[in-house]
Amino acid sequence: MTIFCYPRCSTCAKAVAYLEAKGLTYTYRDIKLERPSKEELTSFYQRSG
């Protein structure tokens, strides 16, 4: 699982804390440093229903 986060976002921090508390594996991507590509955004949109 990949989580896109803004470092100053409290909701992102809560999501990361939840994933860690549950022992789930994830890849953290700082949205300011690693912006999603056009292809990724299209894929997210298509999968969102």
PDB file as gemmi writes it, atoms N, CA and C in Angstrom:
CRYST1    1.000    1.000    1.000  90.00  90.00  90.00 P 1                      
ATOM      1  N   MET A   1       0.845  -1.148   0.000  1.00  0.00           N  
ATOM      2  CA  MET A   1       0.000   0.000   0.000  1.00  0.00           C  
ATOM      3  C   MET A   1       0.904   1.228   0.000  1.00  0.00           C  
ATOM      4  N   THR A   2       0.481   2.229  -0.724  1.00  0.00           N  
ATOM      5  CA  THR A   2       1.212   3.498  -0.759  1.00  0.00           C  
ATOM      6  C   THR A   2       0.327   4.572  -0.177  1.00  0.00           C  
ATOM      7  N   ILE A   3       0.884   5.369   0.697  1.00  0.00           N  
ATOM      8  CA  ILE A   3       0.145   6.482   1.276  1.00  0.00           C  
ATOM      9  C   ILE A   3       0.851   7.776   0.883  1.00  0.00           C  
ATOM     10  N   PHE A   4       0.086   8.660   0.271  1.00  0.00           N  
ATOM     11  CA  PHE A   4       0.593   9.965  -0.134  1.00  0.00           C  
ATOM     12  C   PHE A   4       0.253  10.938   0.984  1.00  0.00           C  
ATOM     13  N   CYS A   5       1.258  11.590   1.526  1.00  0.00           N  
ATOM     14  CA  CYS A   5       1.020  12.464   2.667  1.00  0.00           C  
ATOM     15  C   CYS A   5       1.682  13.821   2.501  1.00  0.00           C  
ATOM     16  N   TYR A   6       1.048  14.795   3.116  1.00  0.00           N  
ATOM     17  CA  TYR A   6       1.641  16.117   3.271  1.00  0.00           C  
ATOM     18  C   TYR A   6       2.170  16.126   4.699  1.00  0.00           C  
ATOM     19  N   PRO A   7       3.469  16.365   4.899  1.00  0.00           N  
ATOM     20  CA  PRO A   7       4.078  16.228   6.215  1.00  0.00           C  
ATOM     21  C   PRO A   7       3.404  17.008   7.348  1.00  0.00           C  
ATOM     22  N   ARG A   8       2.796  18.129   7.064  1.00  0.00           N  
ATOM     23  CA  ARG A   8       2.169  18.938   8.110  1.00  0.00           C  
ATOM     24  C   ARG A   8       0.694  18.606   8.340  1.00  0.00           C  
ATOM     25  N   CYS A   9       0.199  17.608   7.653  1.00  0.00           N  
ATOM     26  CA  CYS A   9      -1.217  17.248   7.729  1.00  0.00           C  
ATOM     27  C   CYS A   9      -1.470  16.324   8.926  1.00  0.00           C  
ATOM     28  N   SER A  10      -2.337  16.760   9.825  1.00  0.00           N  
ATOM     29  CA  SER A  10      -2.627  15.947  11.008  1.00  0.00           C  
ATOM     30  C   SER A  10      -3.407  14.680  10.640  1.00  0.00           C  
ATOM     31  N   THR A  11      -4.222  14.745   9.622  1.00  0.00           N  
ATOM     32  CA  THR A  11      -4.966  13.558   9.178  1.00  0.00           C  
ATOM     33  C   THR A  11      -4.010  12.509   8.625  1.00  0.00           C  
ATOM     34  N   CYS A  12      -3.014  12.963   7.877  1.00  0.00           N  
ATOM     35  CA  CYS A  12      -2.002  12.039   7.363  1.00  0.00           C  
ATOM     36  C   CYS A  12      -1.248  11.380   8.521  1.00  0.00           C  
ATOM     37  N   ALA A  13      -0.894  12.178   9.506  1.00  0.00           N  
ATOM     38  CA  ALA A  13      -0.176  11.650  10.675  1.00  0.00           C  
ATOM     39  C   ALA A  13      -1.027  10.595  11.378  1.00  0.00           C  
ATOM     40  N   LYS A  14      -2.316  10.836  11.496  1.00  0.00           N  
ATOM     41  CA  LYS A  14      -3.219   9.861  12.129  1.00  0.00           C  
ATOM     42  C   LYS A  14      -3.302   8.582  11.299  1.00  0.00           C  
ATOM     43  N   ALA A  15      -3.353   8.731   9.990  1.00  0.00           N  
ATOM     44  CA  ALA A  15      -3.416   7.554   9.114  1.00  0.00           C  
ATOM     45  C   ALA A  15      -2.153   6.709   9.247  1.00  0.00           C  
ATOM     46  N   VAL A  16      -1.000   7.364   9.265  1.00  0.00           N  
ATOM     47  CA  VAL A  16       0.266   6.652   9.419  1.00  0.00           C  
ATOM     48  C   VAL A  16       0.316   5.965  10.789  1.00  0.00           C  
ATOM     49  N   ALA A  17      -0.109   6.655  11.834  1.00  0.00           N  
ATOM     50  CA  ALA A  17      -0.124   6.062  13.178  1.00  0.00           C  
ATOM     51  C   ALA A  17      -1.031   4.831  13.218  1.00  0.00           C  
ATOM     52  N   TYR A  18      -2.164   4.917  12.550  1.00  0.00           N  
ATOM     53  CA  TYR A  18      -3.086   3.776  12.490  1.00  0.00           C  
ATOM     54  C   TYR A  18      -2.436   2.588  11.793  1.00  0.00           C  
ATOM     55  N   LEU A  19      -1.842   2.829  10.637  1.00  0.00           N  
ATOM     56  CA  LEU A  19      -1.195   1.741   9.892  1.00  0.00           C  
ATOM     57  C   LEU A  19      -0.097   1.095  10.731  1.00  0.00           C  
ATOM     58  N   GLU A  20       0.694   1.913  11.410  1.00  0.00           N  
ATOM     59  CA  GLU A  20       1.776   1.376  12.238  1.00  0.00           C  
ATOM     60  C   GLU A  20       1.233   0.603  13.438  1.00  0.00           C  
ATOM     61  N   ALA A  21       0.166   1.115  14.052  1.00  0.00           N  
ATOM     62  CA  ALA A  21      -0.433   0.427  15.205  1.00  0.00           C  
ATOM     63  C   ALA A  21      -0.976  -0.943  14.807  1.00  0.00           C  
ATOM     64  N   LYS A  22      -1.458  -1.054  13.580  1.00  0.00           N  
ATOM     65  CA  LYS A  22      -1.991  -2.323  13.084  1.00  0.00           C  
ATOM     66  C   LYS A  22      -0.908  -3.221  12.494  1.00  0.00           C  
ATOM     67  N   GLY A  23       0.323  -2.708  12.445  1.00  0.00           N  
ATOM     68  CA  GLY A  23       1.422  -3.503  11.911  1.00  0.00           C  
ATOM     69  C   GLY A  23       1.356  -3.699  10.406  1.00  0.00           C  
ATOM     70  N   LEU A  24       0.690  -2.780   9.713  1.00  0.00           N  
ATOM     71  CA  LEU A  24       0.545  -2.894   8.262  1.00  0.00           C  
ATOM     72  C   LEU A  24       1.761  -2.303   7.548  1.00  0.00           C  
ATOM     73  N   THR A  25       2.102  -2.903   6.448  1.00  0.00           N  
ATOM     74  CA  THR A  25       3.234  -2.445   5.642  1.00  0.00           C  
ATOM     75  C   THR A  25       2.735  -1.413   4.643  1.00  0.00           C  
ATOM     76  N   TYR A  26       3.465  -0.332   4.514  1.00  0.00           N  
ATOM     77  CA  TYR A  26       3.074   0.718   3.581  1.00  0.00           C  
ATOM     78  C   TYR A  26       4.319   1.449   3.092  1.00  0.00           C  
ATOM     79  N   THR A  27       4.150   2.142   1.984  1.00  0.00           N  
ATOM     80  CA  THR A  27       5.192   3.012   1.446  1.00  0.00           C  
ATOM     81  C   THR A  27       4.709   4.434   1.623  1.00  0.00           C  
ATOM     82  N   TYR A  28       5.506   5.246   2.256  1.00  0.00           N  
ATOM     83  CA  TYR A  28       5.164   6.645   2.514  1.00  0.00           C  
ATOM     84  C   TYR A  28       5.733   7.500   1.396  1.00  0.00           C  
ATOM     85  N   ARG A  29       4.877   8.318   0.795  1.00  0.00           N  
ATOM     86  CA  ARG A  29       5.343   9.253  -0.238  1.00  0.00           C  
ATOM     87  C   ARG A  29       4.944  10.662   0.154  1.00  0.00           C  
ATOM     88  N   ASP A  30       5.947  11.503   0.343  1.00  0.00           N  
ATOM     89  CA  ASP A  30       5.721  12.915   0.631  1.00  0.00           C  
ATOM     90  C   ASP A  30       5.222  13.564  -0.659  1.00  0.00           C  
ATOM     91  N   ILE A  31       3.995  14.031  -0.639  1.00  0.00           N  
ATOM     92  CA  ILE A  31       3.365  14.537  -1.860  1.00  0.00           C  
ATOM     93  C   ILE A  31       4.055  15.790  -2.398  1.00  0.00           C  
ATOM     94  N   LYS A  32       4.770  16.501  -1.533  1.00  0.00           N  
ATOM     95  CA  LYS A  32       5.488  17.681  -2.014  1.00  0.00           C  
ATOM     96  C   LYS A  32       6.785  17.304  -2.720  1.00  0.00           C  
ATOM     97  N   LEU A  33       7.375  16.181  -2.321  1.00  0.00           N  
ATOM     98  CA  LEU A  33       8.645  15.748  -2.909  1.00  0.00           C  
ATOM     99  C   LEU A  33       8.459  14.745  -4.038  1.00  0.00           C  
ATOM    100  N   GLU A  34       7.420  13.929  -3.940  1.00  0.00           N  
ATOM    101  CA  GLU A  34       7.164  12.876  -4.926  1.00  0.00           C  
ATOM    102  C   GLU A  34       5.720  12.972  -5.389  1.00  0.00           C  
ATOM    103  N   ARG A  35       5.448  13.930  -6.227  1.00  0.00           N  
ATOM    104  CA  ARG A  35       4.080  14.123  -6.698  1.00  0.00           C  
ATOM    105  C   ARG A  35       3.637  12.947  -7.556  1.00  0.00           C  
ATOM    106  N   PRO A  36       2.351  12.579  -7.436  1.00  0.00           N  
ATOM    107  CA  PRO A  36       1.840  11.496  -8.281  1.00  0.00           C  
ATOM    108  C   PRO A  36       1.899  11.894  -9.759  1.00  0.00           C  
ATOM    109  N   SER A  37       2.220  10.930 -10.582  1.00  0.00           N  
ATOM    110  CA  SER A  37       2.267  11.181 -12.027  1.00  0.00           C  
ATOM    111  C   SER A  37       0.841  11.261 -12.579  1.00  0.00           C  
ATOM    112  N   LYS A  38       0.732  11.741 -13.784  1.00  0.00           N  
ATOM    113  CA  LYS A  38      -0.568  11.804 -14.457  1.00  0.00           C  
ATOM    114  C   LYS A  38      -1.178  10.409 -14.553  1.00  0.00           C  
ATOM    115  N   GLU A  39      -0.351   9.430 -14.851  1.00  0.00           N  
ATOM    116  CA  GLU A  39      -0.822   8.054 -14.974  1.00  0.00           C  
ATOM    117  C   GLU A  39      -1.350   7.537 -13.630  1.00  0.00           C  
ATOM    118  N   GLU A  40      -0.631   7.851 -12.552  1.00  0.00           N  
ATOM    119  CA  GLU A  40      -1.096   7.426 -11.230  1.00  0.00           C  
ATOM    120  C   GLU A  40      -2.429   8.078 -10.892  1.00  0.00           C  
ATOM    121  N   LEU A  41      -2.563   9.362 -11.144  1.00  0.00           N  
ATOM    122  CA  LEU A  41      -3.814  10.061 -10.853  1.00  0.00           C  
ATOM    123  C   LEU A  41      -4.974   9.478 -11.661  1.00  0.00           C  
ATOM    124  N   THR A  42      -4.713   9.169 -12.920  1.00  0.00           N  
ATOM    125  CA  THR A  42      -5.738   8.554 -13.765  1.00  0.00           C  
ATOM    126  C   THR A  42      -6.140   7.194 -13.197  1.00  0.00           C  
ATOM    127  N   SER A  43      -5.168   6.419 -12.778  1.00  0.00           N  
ATOM    128  CA  SER A  43      -5.434   5.109 -12.206  1.00  0.00           C  
ATOM    129  C   SER A  43      -6.251   5.226 -10.917  1.00  0.00           C  
ATOM    130  N   PHE A  44      -5.901   6.178 -10.045  1.00  0.00           N  
ATOM    131  CA  PHE A  44      -6.647   6.390  -8.799  1.00  0.00           C  
ATOM    132  C   PHE A  44      -8.102   6.720  -9.118  1.00  0.00           C  
ATOM    133  N   TYR A  45      -8.284   7.606 -10.077  1.00  0.00           N  
ATOM    134  CA  TYR A  45      -9.628   8.029 -10.463  1.00  0.00           C  
ATOM    135  C   TYR A  45     -10.452   6.859 -10.992  1.00  0.00           C  
ATOM    136  N   GLN A  46      -9.849   6.067 -11.844  1.00  0.00           N  
ATOM    137  CA  GLN A  46     -10.561   4.936 -12.450  1.00  0.00           C  
ATOM    138  C   GLN A  46     -10.949   3.893 -11.410  1.00  0.00           C  
ATOM    139  N   ARG A  47     -10.090   3.677 -10.444  1.00  0.00           N  
ATOM    140  CA  ARG A  47     -10.361   2.671  -9.409  1.00  0.00           C  
ATOM    141  C   ARG A  47     -11.326   3.160  -8.338  1.00  0.00           C  
ATOM    142  N   SER A  48     -11.542   4.483  -8.269  1.00  0.00           N  
ATOM    143  CA  SER A  48     -12.390   5.024  -7.205  1.00  0.00           C  
ATOM    144  C   SER A  48     -13.877   4.811  -7.465  1.00  0.00           C  
ATOM    145  N   GLY A  49     -14.223   4.459  -8.687  1.00  0.00           N  
ATOM    146  CA  GLY A  49     -15.610   4.147  -9.022  1.00  0.00           C  
ATOM    147  C   GLY A  49     -16.366   5.377  -9.287  1.00  0.00           C  
TER     148      GLY A  49                                                      
END                                                                             
